[in-house]
Structure formats: structure tokens, C-alpha cells
Amino acid sequence: MLTHVATASARGSLAYFGTFTNSLSRGIYVSRLDDQSGILSAPELAAQVSNPNFLAVSPSGKILYAATRGEKIPNEPPGAVNAFVIDAPTGRLARLNQKSSGGAGPCYLSVDAAGRFLFVANYAGGSMKSFLLQPDGSIGDEGTFIQHHGHGVDPSRQSEPHAHWVAVDPSGRFALACDLGMDKVMIYKINPANAELTANDPPFATVPPGSGARHLAFSRDGKFAHVINEMTCTITTFAWESRHGKLTSLETISALPPDTAMQASFSGAEIVMRPDGKFVYTTLRGHDSISVFATDVKGGRLTFVENVPSRGQIPRGLGIDPAGRWLIVCNQKTDNAVVFGINARTGKLTPTGQKLQIGGPVDVKFLETN
């Protein structure tokens, strides 16, 4: 039986943690964040499920979606997408339904701003799939399965496609997908009637060869897209033209601190933008740190602000609360999540001293409760 988390009278948000389940983790965990103090309640098990490595919250705040690895659906690859009903007062989750992700190793999923479509990227399968969501938030059957084809220049990491991120652009007309194995950001048109995807013209944009496009963050105004490249720890910034669905490369810069040489053990992981659109944050595994960048609102380019230790090993996902005051980073290898305060003027991070023990944390998502 799941235990009751912090009471609903607390101010702030629920923070949900996706994990790679291990001896310390049994699924999705939830804490309550006090938006004034930045204090998180002790994490509680919200749903027992195998390897819920990436999460998404519906715009309604009523449903949480999770990509899970290892759950075997008969006659399907070993990957699934799941819908859970959120009990906001307690944070508990009740599974609504489950569908095959269409490929092995689902590693990212997202919901569009209207709550009509769900998308999942399958890393090992090099594929992605779209779903039409039902009125109750459950996952429907309609949509499109897309198998990527191609490779990059690195024979050990890019001999085949590896889809790593997929989401809808701010206009709601296109789905973009980062593929690490092909060094491409794929662009698809969305049929709003049934979530069907078709290749756009142009069908993709590229990052520098051997970079490994991993995740993407749009600017607040939707005019720019920033891609964290896993294999080179770089960020490629594109101008985004939403009328025709076109990405134009503007620059590629290092996500590492100045004068820090890239090493084989380093890899970029997550990239997120503060809600006000002024700052971008990235995690760097191996270097075990978070880099902060200021955004040029008019030109889209990024300027390095600082780099701070993540206070754990292999920082993977990170999240910023809806008010933009607190950042939580998930350190996968050291089984902890660490809280930082964000300076609204400079974007700089200050550790609050909180370090929660959560087994294999890899993602954090917020649900504003009051």
C-alpha cells in the first residue's frame, strides 16, 4: 500500500521522479515542493512500475505518462507507454492503460500543449510513435509508427539510428525528433484529426557530424531551438520558422566550461529553459556538472554564465519548477536528487543543501498544485 505524501495545504508543486529501477527504486516517486522555501518532502512511491525512465504530465494536470523499459507486452518489442491518473491531494498514481511504444528502449515521451497527442522515442529501436489521446487521457491506438533509417560518422555509436527525443513545436503543427545515430533533427507534419505524422519539406536539419543530437529546448517565443549534443557536449542553436517547419543552424558552442577539453567519459544529457526564457541549463555526465547559459532573446544565441557540480555522479535529467525558482537535478549513479535555488537576475545556481535518496533517478517533472 502506498503511503500518503505531504498534505495538500502545502504551497507549491508535486515533483515526480522517473527512475531506472534497482535495489533502491521500485518505480515512480513523488515529493511535494514548497515553492517558498524550496524544501522537498521525503520521496514516496507513487506507482510501482519497471524502469519508468521518462515522464510527462498532461496539460490538464490529471494524467501522468511514463515511458517504461522491460515491460513486455505480448507480441510487441520490450517497451511501453503508460497513462496514470493523478490523485493530486496525495500524489498517488493509478494506471489507466498501457500501449506498446513500438520499439525497444523507449527513452523520451511528450504530450502536446492541447493534450491531444502523445509521442515516444525509442533509442534502441531507432524509431518513434505517435498516439491520439482519448478524452479521459488514456492512450488510443491511432497514430503513426516511424522507423528511422541512416547512420552517422562514428561507427561505434552511430552505426544505426537512435531516436532520443520527440515533441511538438510551439505552433502545434510539427513534431520534431532528435536522432543521435543520424546527427539529425527530423521534422514531421501532424494531422490533427488522428495524430498521423508525415515527413515535412524540409524533412530534417543536421548537427555537426559525430555530435549525437539528444534533446531539444525551444525558446519561449518559439523562434529558436537549442539542441544538446550528447557525444561532443555541445549545443547547436537553430532558428525555427514555424510557417514552413524549417530549422536553420546559427551556431554550435561547447556546453563545457571555457578551457575545458572534451573527454571520452563526458556526455551531454538534458537541456531545459527557465520559464521566463532568459536562461538555459544543461547536464553533463562524466564531468558531473550543470552548465548555465544566458539567452539572447532577439538573436537566439547563448552566452556561458557558469558551471557548477551536480553534487552526484552521472547527472541525467533536470527540471525547473513552474515558478522558475528551483532546479532539481537527478544524479543517476549516486541515487540522489539535488535541489538548487535559481537567481532570477543572473540565472546562477545555489545548492540548498537538500539531497534526496532516490534509486536511479533519471527524470523529474512538476505538477503545480496551488
N, C-alpha and C positions, 0 to 999 in steps of 0.2 A: 504494500500500500504506500502511495506517495505521501510525503509529509507536506504540511501546509507551510508556504513561504510567507514572507513579510506581509503584514496586513495591507489592505487596500487604501488605508488612510495615509500611508507614506507617500510623500511627494516624489514624482519622477517617472521612471520607466522600468519596465521589465527588460532584463538583459538575458537573452537566450544564447547558450553556447553549444555549437556543434562540435563533435569530438570524433577522433579515431578511438573506438572503444578498446580498453585494455584492462589491466587489473584494478585500475583506479576509476574507470569510467564504464557506465552501463548504457549511455545514450545521450539524450539532450538534457542539459541542465539549465536552470533558471535562477537568477538573482534579481533583487529589486535595487535599483539605483536611486539614491536620494539626490535630486538634481541640485540641491543647495550645497551639500557637504561633499558630494562625490563618493559617499560611502555605499558599498555594495553589501547586501545581506549575504549570509553564507549560502553557497550554491546548493540547490536541491535538485533531485532527479525529477524532471518534468515528464519524460517519456522514455521507456526502455526500448531501445532500438539499436540495431547493429550499424556502427560506423556512419552516423549522421553527419557527414563531414562538411556540408554546406547548407545554409538555411536562407529562407526568405519569408518575410511577413507580408500578408496581403494588405492592400491599401485600406481595407475596412478595419483592420486590426483584429479580425475574428479568426483568421486561419494562419497557421504557420506551415510552411512547406519545407521538406528536407530531402536532400539527395543522399541515398544510402548505398554503401557498397557491401557486397557479400550476401544480401538478402536475395535468395533465389526464388524467382517466380517461374513456375513450370513452363518449359519450352521457350524460355527467354534468356538473354545474357544476364550475368550476375550483377545487376544494378537496378535501382528503383527510385521513383519519386513518390513522396508521401504527403498527404494532407492531414493536418491535425487541427482540431477545434481547440481554440484557446479559451481557458477559463481565466479571465482577467483578474478576478479577485485573488486567486491562488497561484496563477501561473502554470497550473497543470495542463497537460495536453492529452486529448483523446483522439486516437486515429480515426479519420473519416474514411479515407480509402487509399489505395496504393496502385501504381501502374509501373510497368517496366519502363526504364529510361531509354531502352532501345539499343544500348551499347554497354560495354564493360567500363568500369571505373568512372562513374559519374562524379564530377568534381565541382560543379557550379550549377546553380539554378537561380532563376529570377522570375518576377511577376511584373507585368506592365502596370502603368500608373492607374489604369481603369479597372484593374483586377479581372481582366477577361482572358489573359493568356499566361501560360506557364512555359518556360524554356529551360532545357537542361543540356549541359555539355558533357560528353563522355570522353575522358582523357585516353584511356587505353583503347577504346574503340575508334577514336578519331572521328566521332560523329556528334550530331546534336538532334534534338527533337523538340517540337512544339506541341502544346496541348491547348484545347479550348476548355476553359474552366466553366463549371456549372454554376447556377445561381447560388447554391449553398456553399460554394467554394471547393467542392470536390473536383477531382481531376477527370476530365472527359476523355473520350477516345479520339476525337477529331484532332487534326494537326498534320504535321509533316515530319518524317524522318529523313535526315540528310547525312549521307556518308561523305566525308571529305576525302579528296584524293590528291596526293602530292607529297613532296618531301623538301627538306632544307639542305644546307651545305654541311651540317655536322652529321657524319654517318652514325655516331653512337647515340645521339639524342633526337635526330631529325630524319631517320630513315623512313618514317611514315607520319601521317597526320596525328596530331594530339590536340583536339579541341579542349580549350581550358576556360572559356568564359563566353557567355551569351546573354544579351539583354536588349531591350527596346530603346531606341534613341528618344530624346525628349519630345520629338514631334509625334511619336506613337505610330509612325508609318513604316519604320525599318527595324529589323533585328540585326545586330552586329555580333560577330563571333570571332574571338581571338583563337588562332590555332598556332600553338608553339612549334609543332613539327613542320609547318609550312612557312613560318615567318609572315603570316598574313592576318589581316582583319577582314573577314568575309562580310558581305553586305547583302541582306535579303529583304525583299518587299513582303509585307504582311497582308494577307487577305483578312479583313476584319470580320468576315462572316464565319470563317471556320478555322482560323489560325494557320492556314496554309502558307508556306514560305516558297518564294520563287527567287531565283538569282536576280540581283539588280544589275543595272548597267550604269556605272562600272560595277563589276561583281566583287571587287576587293581592293584593299590597299596593302602595301608591304611595309615592314620594318626592316632595318638593315640586316643583311644575311647573317645567320647564326645568332640572332638576338633572342629568339624564342618569345613571341608575343604571348603574354599570360593573362593579364587583367586590364580593364579599361575603366576610366572615370571621366564622365562628361563634366564640362564646366557648368556653372549654374545657369547661364543663359543659353546653353545648348550649342554654342558656336564652336567649341573646341573639345577635343578628346585626347586624353593622356593615357598612354599605354605603358605599363610596366613590363619590361622585357626580362624574363627570368634568367636567361643564360649569360647575359652580359651586365646585369644590374644597371640597366639604362632605362630612361623614359623617353618615348617618342611622342611628341605632341603633333596633332593633326588639326587643321581647320576642318569643321564639319559643315557641309552645305546640305541642309535638310530638304530642300526642294527636290533635288535630284538624287540624294543619298550618296554624296561624294566626299571622300576623305583626301585632304591634301597635306602632305608632310611638311611641317615647319622646322622642326629641329629634333635632334636626339642628344640628350645630355646624360651624364653619369648620375645615378642615384646614390653613389657612394660619396663620402666627404671629400672635399678637394685634396689632391695629392695622395689619395688612397688608391693603390693599384688593385685592379681586379685579380681575384684568386679563384682557382678551380673550385674551392669549397664554398664560394659565395653564390647566392642566387636570390633574385628578386621574387617577392611573393605577392603582396597586396598593395593596392593603391586606392585611396579614398580622398574625397574632398570635404572640407568643413562645410556645413550647411550654408554659410554666408558666401561661399565661393572664393574666399580670399587665400586659402592655404590648402596644399596637397600633402598627404602623408603616405609614406611607403615603408614596407617592412623588408629587411634584408637578412636572409638566413645565412648562417655561417659567420657573417660579420656581426650578427645578432644585435641588430640596431633598428632604429626608426629614423628616417630622414624627413625633414620638413622643408617645403618649398613655398614661396610666395608666388601668387599668380598675377600675371599682367592681364587685367580684365579685358582690355581692348585688343591686345596683340596675342594673347594666349600663352606666351612663353613663361617658363618657370625660372625662379631665382632661388638658389640654395639659401636656406636660413640656418639650419643646424642639423646635427646628427646626434642622437642620444642612445645609450644602451637600452635594450629592451628588458633588461633585468631577468633574463632567462635565455634558454637556448632554442634555436630554430623558431623565431617569431614568424607566424604564418598569417592568419587573419588579424585584422584590427577593425574596430568600429568606433564611431563618434556618436554620442548621444544626440537626440533631436535638437537640444538647445545649443549644441556645439561647445559645451563647457568641459566635457570629459572624454578622454580617449582610453579605450581598453585594448590591450594587445594580448594575443594568445600565443604563448610560448609552448610549442608542441612537445619538444623533447624533455623539458623540465616540468611538465604537467602543472603549469601555472598560468594565471591571467593577471596582468598587472595594470593598475589604473594610473593615468596621468591627468593632471589638470592642463587645460589649454589657455594660454594667454590670448585673449581676443584681439589685442592690438598687434602683437608680434608673431602669433602662431606658435610660439615656443612651448615646450612641454616641461612640466614639473612633476616628478613622481609623488604620489600622495602617500606612499608607504604601504599601500594595500597590495597584497599578493595572495590571490585565492588559489587553493589547490583544486585543480580540475584535471582529470586524466586525459591526456592527449588532446587539448583544446586546439581547434583549427579555425573556428569562425565564431563571430559574435554579431547578433542582430538585436535591435531595440524595438520595443513597443511602448509608446508614450501612453501612460495610464490616466493622468490627470494634469 
